[in-house]
Amino acid sequence: MRRAFVIVSACWGFLCLGCVPYTTYQQTKAELEKTKDAHADLVKKYNQALTRLAARDKSAGESQSPLLAQLRRLQEERDQLSKQQEASLAFTQTDLRKVQGAEDEKGGMRLGEALLFDEGRNDLKPGAARVLDEIVPILRTTYPDEMVIIEGHTDNKPLDRTKKIWEFNIRLGYERAHTVFEYFLSHGIPESRMILRSYGYSKPITTETMNTEEGRRQNRRVVVRRGGPQI
């Protein structure tokens, strides 16, 4: 039986375009490698500065600590690199326009409840296949050598009616991602290209609306993301 792996930790990816000269691809990949190395170096420096700061006298004021200023600078640089990476692996507006009903979610392709699943369910709604059929050629033709990340999300309501089936929302989120995985698999996307993640209700679209009926409806979704070239 084919299986998919759940990866909860952060996953670094690289940019790879479908039909570009090999030299252009190599140059772009090298630039992203540099970005990745720069990020790792920043994380190392940040952790070192944090350790030194913790060892200092806790009573020292912020204005007297140059380490705090260094931490702020490193945080800003890290955030900027993260934004650059997200932008390099974002679906384009052209991609999104090809999938009716799909919305942008930080570079990913958001497929809401109205497109795929009923509340508390993981089986595809009538018409969901049409939506997924519009995504498959994008993954196969535009980004043929990239990993595909499939995220499952739920609302924050307790699973009263379906608790015996799923027990926890994070399991329901995984099963929704797995349903999309199986559909892609049956339509020519290899298992080796796909990564599954479940966030349950831990990543609402906005925290301001997560406790409203409309907010919960929006949070019941699957997000498909580009994951960069296969290793």
C-alpha positions as CSV (number, residue, x, y, z in Angstrom):
1,M,0.0,0.0,0.0
2,R,1.3,3.4,-0.9
3,R,1.9,5.7,2.0
4,A,2.6,9.4,2.3
5,F,4.7,11.0,5.0
6,V,3.5,13.7,7.4
7,I,6.1,16.4,7.9
8,V,5.3,19.0,10.5
9,S,8.7,20.8,10.7
10,A,9.7,23.6,8.3
11,C,10.6,22.4,4.8
12,W,13.1,24.5,2.7
13,G,12.6,24.4,-1.0
14,F,14.1,25.8,-4.2
15,L,12.8,27.5,-7.3
16,C,12.5,25.3,-10.4
17,L,10.7,26.5,-13.5
18,G,9.1,24.1,-16.0
19,C,10.5,25.1,-19.4
20,V,13.6,27.3,-19.0
21,P,17.1,26.9,-20.3
22,Y,19.2,24.6,-18.1
23,T,21.8,27.3,-17.4
24,T,19.0,29.7,-16.2
25,Y,17.7,26.9,-13.9
26,Q,21.2,26.3,-12.5
27,Q,21.8,30.0,-11.9
28,T,18.4,30.3,-10.1
29,K,19.1,27.2,-8.0
30,A,22.5,28.5,-7.0
31,E,21.0,31.8,-5.9
32,L,18.5,30.0,-3.8
33,E,21.2,27.9,-2.3
34,K,23.0,31.1,-1.2
35,T,19.7,32.3,0.4
36,K,19.4,29.0,2.2
37,D,23.0,29.2,3.5
38,A,22.5,32.8,4.5
39,H,19.4,31.9,6.5
40,A,21.2,29.0,8.3
41,D,24.0,31.4,9.2
42,L,21.5,33.9,10.5
43,V,19.8,31.3,12.7
44,K,23.2,30.2,14.1
45,K,24.1,33.8,14.9
46,Y,20.7,34.5,16.4
47,N,20.9,31.5,18.7
48,Q,24.4,32.5,19.8
49,A,23.3,36.0,20.6
50,L,20.3,34.7,22.4
51,T,22.5,32.5,24.6
52,R,24.8,35.4,25.4
53,L,21.9,37.6,26.3
54,A,20.4,35.0,28.6
55,A,23.7,34.8,30.5
56,R,23.7,38.5,31.1
57,D,22.3,40.2,34.2
58,K,18.5,40.1,33.7
59,S,18.2,43.4,35.4
60,A,20.0,45.3,32.6
61,G,17.8,47.7,30.7
62,E,17.1,47.2,27.0
63,S,18.8,50.4,26.2
64,Q,22.0,49.2,27.8
65,S,22.2,45.9,25.9
66,P,23.8,45.9,22.4
67,L,22.8,42.2,22.2
68,L,19.2,43.2,22.0
69,A,19.9,45.4,19.1
70,Q,21.8,42.6,17.4
71,L,18.9,40.2,18.0
72,R,16.4,42.7,16.4
73,R,18.7,43.1,13.3
74,L,19.1,39.3,12.9
75,Q,15.3,38.8,13.2
76,E,14.7,41.4,10.5
77,E,17.2,39.8,8.2
78,R,15.7,36.3,8.9
79,D,12.2,37.5,8.2
80,Q,13.3,39.2,5.0
81,L,15.0,36.0,3.7
82,S,11.9,34.0,4.6
83,K,9.8,36.3,2.5
84,Q,12.2,36.0,-0.4
85,Q,11.9,32.2,-0.2
86,E,8.1,32.3,0.0
87,A,8.0,34.6,-3.1
88,S,10.3,32.3,-5.1
89,L,8.0,29.3,-4.5
90,A,4.6,31.1,-5.0
91,F,2.1,30.1,-7.5
92,T,1.6,32.8,-10.1
93,Q,-1.6,34.7,-10.7
94,T,-1.8,32.9,-14.0
95,D,-1.7,29.6,-12.2
96,L,-4.5,30.7,-9.8
97,R,-6.7,31.9,-12.6
98,K,-6.6,28.4,-14.2
99,V,-8.2,26.9,-11.1
100,Q,-11.8,28.1,-10.6
101,G,-12.4,29.1,-7.0
102,A,-8.8,28.8,-5.8
103,E,-7.4,31.7,-3.7
104,D,-3.9,32.7,-2.8
105,E,-2.6,31.9,0.7
106,K,0.9,33.2,1.1
107,G,1.9,31.8,-2.3
108,G,-0.1,28.6,-1.9
109,M,-3.3,27.6,-3.7
110,R,-6.2,27.6,-1.2
111,L,-9.1,25.2,-1.9
112,G,-11.9,26.1,0.5
113,E,-14.7,24.0,1.9
114,A,-17.1,25.0,-0.9
115,L,-14.8,23.4,-3.4
116,L,-13.7,20.1,-1.8
117,F,-15.3,18.9,1.5
118,D,-18.4,19.1,3.6
119,E,-18.0,20.0,7.3
120,G,-16.5,17.1,9.3
121,R,-15.9,15.0,6.1
122,N,-12.9,14.0,4.0
123,D,-14.6,12.6,1.0
124,L,-14.7,14.8,-2.1
125,K,-17.9,16.7,-2.8
126,P,-19.5,16.4,-6.3
127,G,-17.6,18.7,-8.6
128,A,-14.4,18.6,-6.5
129,A,-12.8,16.5,-9.2
130,R,-13.1,19.3,-11.7
131,V,-11.2,21.6,-9.5
132,L,-8.4,19.1,-8.9
133,D,-8.3,18.3,-12.6
134,E,-7.4,21.9,-13.2
135,I,-4.5,21.7,-10.8
136,V,-2.9,18.5,-12.0
137,P,-1.6,19.9,-15.4
138,I,-0.1,22.8,-13.6
139,L,1.9,20.4,-11.3
140,R,2.8,18.1,-14.2
141,T,3.6,20.6,-16.9
142,T,4.6,24.0,-15.3
143,Y,6.4,22.5,-12.3
144,P,7.2,18.9,-13.3
145,D,10.3,18.5,-11.1
146,E,9.1,20.1,-7.9
147,M,7.8,18.6,-4.7
148,V,4.1,19.2,-4.0
149,I,3.1,20.1,-0.4
150,I,-0.5,19.4,0.5
151,E,-1.8,21.0,3.8
152,G,-5.0,19.9,5.5
153,H,-6.8,22.5,7.8
154,T,-9.9,22.4,9.9
155,D,-12.0,24.8,12.0
156,N,-11.7,24.9,15.8
157,K,-15.1,23.3,16.6
158,P,-15.0,20.0,18.6
159,L,-15.7,16.9,16.6
160,D,-19.0,16.1,18.2
161,R,-20.7,14.2,15.4
162,T,-17.6,12.6,13.9
163,K,-15.4,12.2,17.0
164,K,-15.6,8.4,16.8
165,I,-14.2,8.6,13.2
166,W,-11.4,11.2,13.6
167,E,-11.0,11.8,17.3
168,F,-9.0,14.9,16.8
169,N,-9.1,17.8,14.2
170,I,-5.5,17.2,13.3
171,R,-6.5,13.7,12.1
172,L,-9.3,15.1,10.0
173,G,-6.9,17.7,8.5
174,Y,-4.5,14.9,7.6
175,E,-7.3,12.8,6.0
176,R,-8.4,15.7,3.9
177,A,-4.8,16.2,2.7
178,H,-4.5,12.4,2.0
179,T,-7.7,12.5,-0.1
180,V,-6.1,15.1,-2.3
181,F,-2.9,13.1,-2.3
182,E,-4.7,10.0,-3.6
183,Y,-6.4,12.0,-6.3
184,F,-3.2,13.5,-7.5
185,L,-1.5,10.1,-7.3
186,S,-4.2,8.5,-9.5
187,H,-3.7,11.3,-12.1
188,G,0.0,11.0,-12.6
189,I,1.7,12.8,-9.7
190,P,4.2,10.3,-8.2
191,E,4.1,9.6,-4.5
192,S,7.8,10.6,-4.3
193,R,6.9,14.2,-5.2
194,M,4.3,14.7,-2.5
195,I,4.5,15.8,1.2
196,L,1.4,15.8,3.5
197,R,1.0,18.2,6.4
198,S,-1.9,18.6,8.8
199,Y,-2.3,21.7,10.9
200,G,-5.8,20.9,12.3
201,Y,-7.1,24.3,13.5
202,S,-3.7,25.7,14.5
203,K,-3.3,27.9,11.4
204,P,-6.5,29.9,10.9
205,I,-6.7,32.3,8.0
206,T,-7.2,35.1,10.6
207,T,-7.4,34.8,14.3
208,E,-10.0,37.6,14.4
209,T,-12.6,35.5,12.7
210,M,-11.7,32.0,13.8
211,N,-14.5,31.8,16.3
212,T,-17.2,33.0,13.9
213,E,-19.3,30.8,11.6
214,E,-17.9,32.5,8.5
215,G,-14.3,32.2,9.8
216,R,-14.7,28.5,10.6
217,R,-16.1,27.9,7.1
218,Q,-13.1,29.6,5.6
219,N,-10.6,27.6,7.7
220,R,-12.0,24.3,6.5
221,R,-9.6,24.0,3.6
222,V,-6.7,22.3,1.8
223,V,-3.7,24.4,0.6
224,V,-1.5,23.1,-2.2
225,R,2.0,24.6,-2.2
226,R,5.1,24.3,-4.4
227,G,8.0,22.6,-2.5
228,G,11.0,23.2,-4.8
229,P,13.0,20.6,-6.7
230,Q,13.0,17.0,-5.6
231,I,16.1,15.9,-3.6
